[in-house]
């Protein structure tokens, strides 16, 4: 799914930024194949354009295991290791690891879009 498709699906106007281009260039669409399909678009939109995500993904991104387990659905509970492998091995280190990093990632992208 392209960034334009993500924005269209989210009902938001697309704004191309240097940060978005830089992050997107690091991640071909297949980089997200390890993420369960029903969450793939949300993870991609978060990583590439700083789109906020739901409570389960926030817990995963913040590296909060107990919260992630409590908020996981039947599929995600079995795939938590895949999320960890993706964020640990592939995602920019500035976008995950704590609630503070989660909020800063969203804010950085918001500010970049406002330029």
Backbone bond lengths (Angstrom), bond angles and torsions (degrees), N, CA, C in turn:
res aa  C-N    CA-C-N  psi(-1)  N-CA   C-N-CA  omega(-1)  CA-C   N-CA-C  phi
1 X - - - 1.446 - - 1.531 107.50 -
2 X 1.296 115.68 131.42 1.456 120.36 -179.03 1.528 110.36 -78.73
3 X 1.329 115.91 165.38 1.463 120.15 177.25 1.526 110.32 -60.34
4 X 1.330 116.08 -39.86 1.463 120.35 178.42 1.534 110.05 -59.98
5 X 1.349 116.40 -41.80 1.465 120.49 178.33 1.528 111.15 -64.73
6 X 1.328 116.12 -38.93 1.461 120.15 178.46 1.529 109.23 -61.19
7 X 1.336 116.63 -49.38 1.468 120.14 179.78 1.517 111.35 -61.54
8 X 1.329 116.20 -42.24 1.455 120.44 -179.94 1.525 110.02 -61.09
9 X 1.312 116.07 -44.97 1.460 121.28 179.55 1.520 111.30 -63.55
10 X 1.312 115.95 -36.41 1.461 120.40 179.98 1.524 111.75 -82.21
11 X 1.328 116.49 -8.09 1.452 120.76 179.61 1.517 112.95 71.73
12 X 1.312 117.82 30.64 1.462 121.84 -178.42 1.522 109.72 -116.56
13 X 1.300 116.46 151.39 1.462 121.08 175.31 1.521 109.12 -72.30
14 X 1.312 116.50 135.41 1.454 120.32 -179.15 1.518 110.72 -81.81
15 X 1.308 115.43 132.70 1.451 121.46 175.04 1.522 107.60 -127.86
16 X 1.311 117.28 120.14 1.454 122.38 179.39 1.529 108.53 -84.45
17 X 1.316 117.55 129.37 1.453 121.37 177.84 1.520 108.93 -128.45
18 X 1.324 116.07 162.52 1.459 119.77 176.75 1.518 111.24 -62.19
19 X 1.329 116.80 -40.01 1.460 120.31 179.19 1.519 110.31 -62.82
20 X 1.319 117.03 -44.89 1.460 121.38 178.95 1.523 110.13 -59.79
21 X 1.322 117.51 -45.90 1.461 121.34 179.48 1.524 110.76 -60.75
22 X 1.318 116.18 -43.64 1.460 120.93 -178.26 1.527 111.06 -63.74
23 X 1.330 117.12 -48.00 1.469 120.48 -179.10 1.518 109.93 -66.05
24 X 1.328 117.12 -45.62 1.457 120.97 -178.02 1.523 111.18 -60.78
25 X 1.335 117.73 -35.92 1.462 120.35 -178.91 1.528 111.91 -65.54
26 X 1.311 117.04 -22.41 1.464 121.42 179.04 1.518 112.22 -80.09
27 X 1.330 117.50 -17.56 1.452 121.33 -171.25 1.516 113.49 -129.12
28 X 1.320 117.22 96.55 1.465 117.50 171.60 1.528 107.95 -67.37
29 X 1.327 117.87 157.71 1.471 120.32 -177.47 1.529 113.94 -51.49
30 X 1.329 117.64 -35.09 1.469 119.98 -178.78 1.525 113.34 -68.64
31 X 1.327 118.06 -14.12 1.469 120.62 176.64 1.523 111.04 -62.37
32 X 1.318 116.22 -22.84 1.471 121.02 -178.07 1.526 113.09 -94.19
33 X 1.320 117.88 2.99 1.460 120.85 -176.00 1.521 113.96 -60.71
34 X 1.325 117.92 -24.16 1.464 120.51 -179.92 1.533 112.41 -75.37
35 X 1.326 117.17 -15.09 1.465 122.10 -179.80 1.528 108.50 -84.57
36 X 1.340 118.24 135.25 1.470 119.51 178.07 1.535 110.73 -52.54
37 X 1.318 115.00 141.11 1.463 121.31 -172.23 1.523 113.46 -54.59
38 X 1.319 118.07 -39.38 1.462 119.89 -176.09 1.526 113.56 -71.89
39 X 1.333 118.00 -9.36 1.466 121.80 177.39 1.524 112.87 -117.37
40 X 1.314 116.63 -5.55 1.465 121.44 -174.43 1.527 112.95 -58.91
41 X 1.315 117.37 -46.48 1.468 119.85 -178.83 1.523 111.84 -63.35
42 X 1.326 116.96 -38.15 1.468 120.53 179.02 1.522 111.35 -65.78
43 X 1.329 116.72 -43.56 1.466 120.41 178.91 1.525 109.65 -63.87
44 X 1.319 116.13 -44.49 1.464 119.60 -179.42 1.532 111.28 -63.10
45 X 1.328 116.97 -44.41 1.469 120.20 179.46 1.526 111.00 -63.58
46 X 1.317 117.36 -36.91 1.469 120.39 177.77 1.532 110.29 -65.68
47 X 1.328 116.68 -52.11 1.460 120.44 -175.75 1.528 111.35 -64.38
48 X 1.325 116.88 -42.99 1.457 119.92 -171.94 1.530 114.73 -87.25
49 X 1.323 117.35 -32.66 1.470 118.47 -176.01 1.524 114.09 -129.79
50 X 1.342 116.63 7.39 1.454 119.38 176.67 1.513 114.61 70.55
51 X 1.323 117.39 27.02 1.465 121.86 179.23 1.532 109.40 -73.77
52 X 1.323 119.47 125.79 1.468 120.89 177.52 1.526 111.77 -57.78
53 X 1.310 116.03 151.92 1.469 122.32 -178.56 1.523 110.02 -121.88
54 X 1.317 115.83 172.97 1.459 121.69 179.84 1.520 113.19 -73.17
55 X 1.322 115.16 179.63 1.464 121.19 -172.65 1.523 113.90 -64.12
56 X 1.332 117.96 -39.30 1.464 119.83 177.94 1.521 110.47 -60.84
57 X 1.336 117.02 -52.63 1.455 119.56 -178.34 1.523 112.07 -65.88
58 X 1.316 117.56 -33.26 1.470 119.07 175.11 1.526 110.01 -60.02
59 X 1.320 116.84 -43.04 1.471 120.63 179.70 1.525 110.75 -64.30
60 X 1.327 117.05 -42.32 1.465 120.68 178.01 1.527 109.84 -62.04
61 X 1.326 116.01 -49.58 1.464 121.71 -178.03 1.530 111.17 -61.80
62 X 1.329 116.44 -35.73 1.464 121.20 -179.95 1.527 112.20 -80.14
63 X 1.342 116.46 -1.25 1.465 121.53 178.85 1.529 111.74 64.66
64 X 1.325 115.99 39.09 1.467 122.42 179.76 1.529 108.89 -106.71
65 X 1.331 115.83 93.12 1.462 121.49 -173.42 1.522 113.02 -60.02
66 X 1.309 118.23 -50.44 1.468 119.65 -175.61 1.527 110.80 -63.12
67 X 1.312 117.74 -40.99 1.464 121.45 178.10 1.528 110.43 -65.95
68 X 1.321 117.33 -39.96 1.465 121.56 177.74 1.520 111.09 -60.92
69 X 1.310 116.25 -45.51 1.468 120.78 -179.99 1.521 110.30 -63.21
70 X 1.309 118.08 -44.54 1.464 122.04 -178.91 1.522 112.47 -65.17
71 X 1.309 118.59 -29.70 1.471 122.16 -175.82 1.530 113.62 -98.95
72 X 1.331 117.46 -5.71 1.463 121.14 -176.73 1.530 111.80 -73.10
73 X 1.341 114.95 144.00 1.459 119.76 172.13 1.537 108.46 -84.54
74 X 1.316 117.51 -175.75 1.467 121.39 -176.18 1.527 113.38 -62.05
75 X 1.301 117.13 -32.32 1.468 120.54 179.19 1.524 110.26 -79.06
76 X 1.332 116.36 -49.12 1.470 119.97 -175.54 1.519 113.46 -65.46
77 X 1.309 118.07 -31.14 1.469 119.75 178.87 1.530 110.23 -60.84
78 X 1.318 115.96 -32.61 1.461 120.65 179.64 1.529 112.59 -83.94
79 X 1.328 116.74 -14.51 1.463 120.86 -173.99 1.534 113.62 -114.65
80 X 1.318 117.40 14.53 1.469 119.91 -179.46 1.526 112.33 -55.57
81 X 1.310 116.52 -39.51 1.468 119.58 -179.89 1.522 111.21 -61.29
82 X 1.337 117.75 -33.82 1.467 120.57 178.76 1.524 111.07 -65.83
83 X 1.323 116.82 -39.36 1.468 120.23 176.72 1.528 110.22 -63.31
84 X 1.323 116.08 -45.29 1.466 120.25 -179.51 1.526 109.98 -61.14
85 X 1.334 116.72 -45.30 1.465 120.03 179.35 1.531 111.00 -60.71
86 X 1.335 117.02 -41.13 1.461 120.10 179.78 1.525 110.83 -64.45
87 X 1.328 116.92 -53.17 1.465 119.06 -176.60 1.524 111.05 -67.94
88 X 1.305 118.59 -40.30 1.460 121.77 -179.74 1.527 111.51 -67.08
89 X 1.327 116.30 -43.60 1.450 119.74 -171.68 1.509 116.23 -96.76
90 X 1.341 118.28 -24.26 1.455 120.02 -171.31 1.524 115.10 -121.27
91 X 1.300 117.70 -38.62 1.465 121.03 -173.94 1.532 111.18 -73.51
92 X 1.330 116.69 151.42 1.470 119.23 175.77 1.537 110.30 -58.13
93 X 1.302 116.82 135.69 1.468 120.14 -176.33 1.523 112.47 -62.82
94 X 1.328 117.14 -23.66 1.467 119.99 179.45 1.518 113.26 -74.21
95 X 1.331 118.64 -11.48 1.465 120.17 -174.27 1.523 113.53 -99.50
96 X 1.315 119.48 -3.49 1.464 119.40 -177.69 1.533 110.46 -148.82
97 X 1.319 115.37 164.37 1.462 121.06 175.26 1.509 114.09 121.95
98 X 1.337 117.64 -21.85 1.461 121.29 178.67 1.529 109.26 -162.04
99 X 1.317 116.29 164.74 1.476 120.70 175.90 1.523 109.91 -64.01
100 X 1.307 116.09 -36.19 1.454 120.15 179.20 1.534 111.01 -62.57
101 X 1.327 117.26 -44.78 1.466 120.46 178.19 1.531 110.82 -64.24
102 X 1.330 116.83 -38.66 1.468 121.04 177.29 1.531 109.85 -58.13
103 X 1.325 116.49 -50.71 1.466 120.92 -178.70 1.531 111.57 -64.35
104 X 1.321 116.76 -41.31 1.462 120.15 -179.88 1.519 111.61 -65.04
105 X 1.335 117.57 -38.07 1.463 121.27 179.17 1.528 110.48 -61.53
106 X 1.313 116.06 -44.98 1.466 120.89 178.53 1.525 109.90 -63.38
107 X 1.322 116.31 -44.18 1.462 121.03 -178.27 1.531 111.91 -65.57
108 X 1.320 117.86 -41.18 1.465 121.92 178.74 1.530 109.67 -58.97
109 X 1.319 116.04 -45.79 1.470 119.63 -179.97 1.523 111.29 -67.48
110 X 1.314 117.62 -38.76 1.468 120.73 178.55 1.521 110.32 -61.57
111 X 1.325 116.30 -46.85 1.464 120.39 179.85 1.521 110.94 -63.50
112 X 1.315 116.94 -39.29 1.465 121.00 179.29 1.526 110.26 -63.08
113 X 1.321 117.75 -39.38 1.465 120.96 179.46 1.527 111.78 -68.08
114 X 1.332 116.82 -29.94 1.473 121.49 -177.74 1.530 113.09 -79.00
115 X 1.309 117.59 -12.72 1.471 120.42 -178.94 1.506 111.14 -65.00
